[in-house]
């Protein structure tokens, strides 16, 4: 991936995140998974060291989790989630959100974090700022029928 003629975009999948029971705290199953993710990202950084300054990594899930713990000390499938951006090209050190809160009335359908940001807007922002892809091309060819989802700009340093 660090070669001059290497890929400019790659997708990786890490399995095992569908946790419903015994997620645990700082030393539980979820903490172990997050530690593995951290190790994987550190490995990618090491491999891409010559290209790290030009690298943007979007870490996202395909589904969210409920805001409340279930009866088996885990969480169930939900709506809102989180995405992380890492890499030398990322203008980091901040949290970008419209935080709705965790009160009962702030939760989506009374159980999930309320989605406030379309993750496609994040991906579009990276593609626009890092690769120069136009919003029109992204809405037509990459994420069809997303004209109402503009790229989030300023994610790249």
C-alpha positions as CSV (number, residue, x, y, z in Angstrom):
1,X,0.0,0.0,0.0
2,X,3.0,2.3,0.4
3,X,4.3,1.7,-3.1
4,X,4.3,4.6,-5.5
5,X,1.9,2.6,-7.7
6,X,0.0,1.2,-4.8
7,X,-3.7,1.5,-4.3
8,X,-5.1,5.0,-3.4
9,X,-8.2,3.6,-1.7
10,X,-8.6,0.4,0.2
11,X,-11.4,-1.2,2.4
12,X,-10.8,-3.6,5.3
13,X,-13.2,-5.4,7.5
14,X,-12.6,-6.4,11.1
15,X,-15.1,-9.1,12.3
16,X,-16.5,-9.8,15.7
17,X,-18.0,-6.5,16.6
18,X,-21.6,-7.8,16.9
19,X,-21.5,-7.8,20.7
20,X,-24.8,-8.4,22.5
21,X,-23.7,-9.7,25.8
22,X,-20.9,-9.2,28.4
23,X,-19.3,-6.2,26.6
24,X,-17.6,-5.3,29.9
25,X,-15.9,-2.1,30.9
26,X,-12.2,-1.1,30.5
27,X,-11.1,-4.7,30.4
28,X,-14.1,-6.4,28.8
29,X,-14.8,-7.8,25.4
30,X,-15.5,-4.4,23.8
31,X,-12.3,-3.0,25.2
32,X,-10.4,-6.0,23.8
33,X,-11.9,-5.3,20.3
34,X,-11.0,-1.6,20.5
35,X,-7.5,-2.6,21.6
36,X,-7.2,-4.8,18.5
37,X,-8.5,-2.0,16.3
38,X,-5.9,0.3,17.8
39,X,-3.2,-2.3,17.1
40,X,-4.4,-2.8,13.5
41,X,-4.3,1.0,12.9
42,X,-0.8,1.2,14.4
43,X,0.3,-1.6,12.0
44,X,-1.2,0.3,9.0
45,X,0.6,3.4,10.1
46,X,3.9,1.5,10.3
47,X,3.4,0.0,6.9
48,X,2.4,3.4,5.4
49,X,5.1,5.4,7.2
50,X,6.4,6.9,3.9
51,X,2.9,7.8,2.9
52,X,1.3,8.5,6.3
53,X,1.2,12.3,5.8
54,X,-1.1,11.6,2.8
55,X,-3.3,9.0,4.6
56,X,-6.9,9.3,5.7
57,X,-8.6,6.3,7.4
58,X,-12.3,6.2,8.0
59,X,-13.4,3.8,10.7
60,X,-17.1,3.1,10.8
61,X,-19.7,0.5,11.6
62,X,-22.6,-0.7,9.5
63,X,-25.0,-0.3,12.4
64,X,-25.2,1.5,15.7
65,X,-25.9,0.2,19.2
66,X,-28.6,0.9,21.7
67,X,-27.8,3.6,24.3
68,X,-28.9,1.4,27.2
69,X,-27.3,-1.8,28.4
70,X,-29.5,-4.8,27.8
71,X,-30.3,-7.7,30.3
72,X,-27.1,-9.6,29.3
73,X,-24.8,-6.6,30.0
74,X,-24.4,-5.8,26.3
75,X,-26.1,-3.6,23.8
76,X,-28.3,-4.4,20.9
77,X,-28.5,-3.2,17.3
78,X,-29.4,0.5,17.1
79,X,-29.4,3.5,14.9
80,X,-26.8,6.2,15.8
81,X,-23.2,5.2,15.9
82,X,-19.7,6.8,15.6
83,X,-17.1,7.2,13.0
84,X,-13.4,7.8,13.6
85,X,-10.9,9.5,11.3
86,X,-7.2,8.8,11.7
87,X,-4.1,9.4,9.6
88,X,-1.5,11.9,8.9
89,X,-3.7,13.8,6.4
90,X,-6.5,14.3,8.9
91,X,-7.1,17.6,10.6
92,X,-7.7,16.0,13.9
93,X,-7.9,16.9,17.6
94,X,-11.6,17.6,17.6
95,X,-15.0,16.1,17.7
96,X,-17.5,17.0,15.0
97,X,-21.1,16.4,16.0
98,X,-24.5,17.8,16.8
99,X,-24.7,15.9,20.1
100,X,-28.4,15.2,20.9
101,X,-27.7,13.9,24.4
102,X,-28.8,10.7,26.2
103,X,-32.0,11.9,27.9
104,X,-35.0,9.7,27.1
105,X,-36.6,12.4,24.9
106,X,-33.3,12.9,23.0
107,X,-33.0,9.2,22.1
108,X,-34.3,8.0,18.7
109,X,-37.4,5.8,19.2
110,X,-36.6,6.0,23.0
111,X,-33.7,3.6,22.7
112,X,-30.9,4.7,20.2
113,X,-28.6,7.6,19.8
114,X,-30.2,10.0,17.4
115,X,-28.3,10.0,14.0
116,X,-27.1,13.6,13.3
117,X,-24.5,13.1,10.6
118,X,-24.7,11.0,7.5
119,X,-21.4,9.0,7.3
120,X,-21.5,9.4,3.5
121,X,-21.0,13.2,4.1
122,X,-17.7,12.2,6.0
123,X,-16.6,9.9,3.2
124,X,-17.5,12.6,0.6
125,X,-15.5,15.2,2.5
126,X,-12.4,13.0,2.4
127,X,-12.8,12.2,-1.3
128,X,-13.3,15.9,-2.1
129,X,-10.5,17.3,0.0
130,X,-8.0,14.5,-0.4
131,X,-8.6,13.4,-4.0
132,X,-10.4,16.5,-5.5
133,X,-13.5,14.5,-6.5
134,X,-16.4,16.9,-7.1
135,X,-19.5,16.8,-5.0
136,X,-21.5,16.2,-8.3
137,X,-19.5,13.1,-9.2
138,X,-19.8,11.8,-5.6
139,X,-23.5,12.3,-5.6
140,X,-24.0,10.7,-9.0
141,X,-21.4,7.9,-9.3
142,X,-20.0,7.0,-5.8
143,X,-23.0,7.6,-3.6
144,X,-26.0,7.7,-6.0
145,X,-29.0,9.8,-5.2
146,X,-27.2,11.7,-2.4
147,X,-27.5,15.2,-3.7
148,X,-28.9,16.3,-0.4
149,X,-25.9,15.0,1.5
150,X,-23.1,17.5,1.0
151,X,-19.4,16.7,1.8
152,X,-18.2,17.7,5.2
153,X,-15.3,20.0,4.2
154,X,-12.1,20.7,6.3
155,X,-11.4,17.1,7.4
156,X,-8.1,17.0,5.7
157,X,-5.2,19.0,7.0
